[in-house]
Amino acid sequence: MPTRSLPTGTRLGRVTLTVSDLDAVIPFYRDVVGLTVRERRDGRAVLGVAGGDDVPEDTSSADDLLALNEDADAGPRPSDAAGLFHTAFLFPSRAALGDALARTRDAGARLTGASDHRVSEALYLRDPEGNGVELYRDRPRSEWPEEDGEVQMDTLPLDVDALLADRAGDADEAGEAASAGITIGHVHLEVTDLEAAESFYVDALGFDVRQRMGTDALFVAAGGYHHHVGLNTWNRRRAAVAGTGLAEVEVLLPDDAALAAVRERLTAAAVDVSSDGDGLVALDADGIRVRLSTR
């Protein structure tokens, strides 16, 4: 029998979005989030850390964080459809997050929220097509409050003026300096049924429950992180994923043995699994595509 939990070292890789207009969306992720355009061709753009359009072919794809696939015929995500709540970009320090806040203000982008979650400090925005975005930095793990094996996150006010005062001031422009150290920290999904989502992400995939918030939100992770995937039913979604928005979430595993164990768990749970290049693909209960690989 495979081990039940995903191993330490598991993390999130590239998030893929379907967008209707690349030219409208790219500047947000480049100039506000601070990512670098690593590739653009044939209606697709890949953004991440370091490099640029002339990135050598042998450059590690682990530096790719966000793929944007243009589909001008894709309609907007229906109001009742499951999908993305937000993609969360993790910054390496409070100073780097302060730089991101400065870029946000300089670009005229509007914050939709700013919160102290006790384990992290976070800024919230929406991209030009309405996709939720979180920019955050983690506090040291030694400061994360825990009780009975679960992390105790909360939503408290964040002093954005103090954050801005603590900015590094050396990554105001998009490019290598701005993108250095950014990763995909987590994704937060809107699902139609929390029990069905838990069956997939915890029982089959192997994430551990890190916090429950009542009966309508669940946070799961590997390796003791506060959360790699958030799941909620706050907006009462009732239909499968559709339209523009989230196309795929990638989960990166530390080795081939871990990938094989995930395949075995998914198969045992009667989840359809298909091979995809060097990885596997499975769909959750709402049709959200999850790619698993060791890249």
C-alpha positions in Angstrom: 0.0 0.0 0.0 1.3 3.5 -0.8 1.8 6.0 2.0 -1.2 8.1 2.7 0.5 11.5 2.8 2.4 13.4 0.2 6.1 13.7 1.2 8.0 16.7 2.5 9.4 18.6 -0.5 6.1 18.6 -2.3 5.2 22.0 -3.6 3.1 23.7 -6.3 4.5 24.3 -9.7 3.0 26.2 -12.7 -0.6 27.5 -12.7 -2.2 27.7 -16.1 -5.0 30.2 -16.9 -7.2 30.5 -20.0 -7.5 34.2 -20.9 -9.4 35.9 -23.7 -6.8 38.6 -24.3 -3.1 38.0 -23.7 -2.1 41.7 -24.4 -4.5 42.8 -21.6 -3.3 40.3 -19.0 0.4 40.0 -19.4 1.3 43.6 -18.2 -0.5 42.9 -14.9 1.6 39.8 -14.1 4.8 41.4 -15.4 4.5 45.0 -14.0 2.5 44.4 -10.8 3.3 40.9 -9.7 6.9 41.3 -11.0 7.2 38.2 -13.1 9.4 37.9 -16.2 8.0 36.9 -19.6 10.0 33.8 -20.4 8.2 32.7 -23.5 5.5 34.0 -25.8 4.3 32.4 -29.1 1.2 31.1 -30.8 -1.3 32.5 -28.3 0.6 31.4 -25.2 2.8 33.2 -22.7 4.8 31.7 -19.9 5.9 33.9 -17.0 8.2 33.2 -14.1 11.5 34.1 -12.6 14.7 35.4 -14.3 15.4 35.2 -18.0 13.2 36.6 -20.7 12.1 35.9 -24.2 15.5 34.7 -25.1 15.7 32.1 -22.3 17.9 29.2 -23.5 16.1 25.9 -24.2 17.9 24.1 -21.4 16.8 26.6 -18.7 14.9 24.8 -16.0 11.1 24.8 -16.4 10.9 25.0 -12.6 11.4 28.7 -13.1 8.0 28.8 -14.9 5.2 29.9 -12.6 2.3 31.0 -14.7 1.1 30.0 -18.2 -1.5 32.0 -20.0 -3.3 30.4 -22.9 -5.3 32.8 -25.1 -8.7 31.7 -26.3 -10.7 34.6 -27.7 -13.8 32.4 -28.1 -13.8 31.3 -24.4 -16.6 32.9 -22.6 -16.3 34.4 -19.1 -16.4 31.9 -16.2 -20.1 31.4 -15.4 -21.1 32.9 -12.0 -22.0 29.5 -10.6 -18.9 27.6 -11.9 -16.2 26.1 -9.7 -12.7 27.3 -10.3 -10.1 29.7 -9.0 -10.5 31.8 -5.9 -6.9 33.1 -6.2 -3.4 32.2 -7.3 -1.0 33.0 -4.4 2.5 34.2 -5.3 4.9 33.8 -2.4 7.6 36.5 -2.0 10.9 35.7 -0.3 10.7 38.5 2.3 8.6 41.3 3.7 10.8 43.8 1.9 10.1 42.1 -1.4 6.4 42.2 -0.6 6.7 45.9 0.1 8.3 46.3 -3.3 5.3 44.5 -4.9 2.9 46.9 -3.0 4.9 49.8 -4.5 4.5 48.4 -8.0 0.8 47.9 -7.4 0.4 51.6 -6.5 2.6 52.8 -9.2 0.6 50.8 -11.8 -2.7 52.1 -10.5 -3.9 48.6 -9.6 -6.5 48.4 -6.9 -6.1 46.2 -3.8 -9.2 44.2 -3.0 -7.9 43.4 0.4 -4.9 43.3 2.7 -4.7 40.8 5.6 -2.5 39.5 8.4 -3.2 35.8 8.5 -0.9 35.2 11.5 1.2 32.8 9.4 1.6 35.3 6.6 1.0 38.8 5.4 -1.1 39.1 2.2 -2.2 41.6 -0.4 -5.2 40.8 -2.7 -6.0 42.0 -6.2 -7.7 40.9 -9.4 -6.1 40.6 -12.8 -7.7 42.4 -15.8 -10.0 39.4 -16.5 -11.1 39.1 -12.9 -8.9 36.2 -11.7 -8.1 36.5 -8.0 -4.4 37.1 -7.1 -2.7 37.0 -3.7 0.8 38.4 -3.1 2.2 37.3 0.3 5.1 36.6 2.4 5.4 33.9 5.2 6.4 34.5 8.8 9.0 32.1 10.1 7.5 28.7 10.8 8.4 29.0 14.5 5.9 31.8 14.7 3.0 29.9 13.2 0.3 29.3 15.9 -0.9 25.7 16.0 -3.4 23.8 18.1 -4.1 20.0 18.1 -2.0 19.6 15.0 -3.7 22.2 13.0 -2.4 25.7 12.0 -4.5 28.6 13.4 -4.8 31.1 10.6 -7.0 34.2 10.9 -7.9 37.3 8.9 -6.7 40.4 10.7 -6.1 43.9 9.3 -2.7 44.5 7.7 -0.9 47.9 8.0 -0.1 48.6 4.3 1.7 51.8 5.1 4.1 50.0 7.4 4.6 47.4 4.7 5.4 50.0 2.2 7.9 51.7 4.6 9.7 48.3 4.9 10.1 47.8 1.1 13.6 47.0 -0.2 13.4 49.7 -2.8 15.6 47.8 -5.3 13.0 45.9 -7.3 10.6 48.6 -8.5 10.7 47.6 -12.1 9.7 44.3 -13.7 12.5 42.1 -14.5 15.0 39.7 -12.9 15.4 41.7 -9.7 11.7 41.9 -9.1 11.0 38.2 -9.9 13.9 36.8 -7.9 12.7 34.3 -5.3 9.0 34.4 -6.2 7.2 31.0 -6.2 3.6 29.7 -6.3 2.9 29.3 -2.6 -0.6 28.0 -2.9 -3.8 28.1 -4.9 -7.2 28.7 -3.4 -10.1 27.0 -5.2 -13.9 27.5 -5.2 -15.5 24.0 -5.1 -19.1 22.8 -5.2 -18.9 20.2 -2.5 -16.3 20.4 0.3 -16.6 16.7 1.2 -16.0 15.7 -2.4 -13.0 18.0 -2.6 -11.6 16.6 0.6 -12.0 13.0 -0.7 -9.9 14.0 -3.8 -7.2 16.3 -2.3 -6.7 14.5 1.1 -7.9 10.9 0.8 -6.7 10.3 -2.8 -4.0 12.8 -3.6 -2.5 12.8 -0.1 -2.5 16.3 1.2 -2.8 16.7 5.0 -5.6 18.7 6.6 -4.0 21.8 8.1 -7.1 23.8 9.2 -10.9 23.6 8.9 -12.9 26.8 9.0 -16.5 25.7 9.9 -18.2 23.6 7.3 -17.3 25.7 4.2 -13.5 26.1 4.1 -10.6 23.6 4.3 -6.8 24.2 4.0 -4.5 21.3 3.1 -0.8 20.9 2.6 2.2 18.7 2.4 5.3 18.7 4.7 3.6 20.8 7.5 3.1 23.9 5.3 0.2 26.1 6.3 -1.6 25.4 3.0 -0.8 24.5 -0.5 -4.4 24.3 -1.5 -7.4 26.2 0.0 -10.9 25.0 -0.7 -14.1 26.9 0.0 -17.8 26.9 -0.8 -18.3 30.6 0.3 -19.9 31.7 -3.0 -22.1 28.6 -3.4 -20.7 27.4 -6.7 -22.9 24.6 -8.2 -21.4 23.8 -11.6 -18.2 22.3 -12.9 -15.3 24.5 -13.9 -15.9 26.3 -17.2 -15.0 29.4 -19.2 -11.9 31.5 -18.8 -9.8 31.3 -15.7 -8.2 28.3 -14.1 -7.1 25.6 -16.6 -4.6 23.6 -14.6 -2.7 23.4 -11.3 0.6 21.6 -11.1 1.8 19.7 -8.0 5.5 19.0 -8.0 6.7 15.9 -6.2 10.2 15.2 -5.0 10.9 11.9 -6.8 9.5 9.2 -9.0 8.6 7.0 -6.0 6.2 9.7 -4.7 4.7 10.1 -8.2 4.1 6.3 -8.4 2.5 6.4 -4.9 0.1 9.1 -5.9 -0.9 7.2 -9.0 -1.6 4.1 -6.9 -3.7 6.1 -4.4 -5.7 7.8 -7.1 -6.4 4.5 -8.9 -7.5 2.9 -5.6 -9.9 5.8 -5.1 -11.4 5.2 -8.6 -10.1 8.5 -9.9 -9.2 8.4 -13.6 -5.5 9.1 -14.1 -3.7 9.6 -17.4 -0.1 10.0 -18.4 1.0 13.4 -19.7 4.5 13.8 -20.8 6.7 13.3 -17.7 3.7 13.4 -15.4 0.2 12.4 -14.6 -3.1 14.3 -14.9 -6.3 13.8 -12.8 -9.5 15.8 -12.6 -11.0 16.7 -9.2 -14.7 16.4 -8.5 -15.4 19.7 -10.2 -13.3 19.0 -13.3 -10.3 21.0 -12.2 -7.3 19.6 -13.9 -4.4 18.7 -11.6 -1.0 17.8 -13.1 1.5 15.9 -11.0 5.1 15.7 -12.0 8.7 15.7 -10.7 10.0 18.4 -13.0 
